[in-house]
């Protein structure tokens, strides 16, 4: 638990946590966006 206490109490720990969270959220957004674009492209290719 000492590791988590340092992570949540120091400024560098909080910045690292925010950065990791931001990267995960951005990856999820891009995954969904690329899936929608691929589906749109597949629909246009059928026409």
Secondary structure, DSSP 8 states (H G I E B T S, - for coil): -HHHHHHHHSHHHHHHHHHHHHHHHHHHHHHHHHHHHHHHHHHHHH-
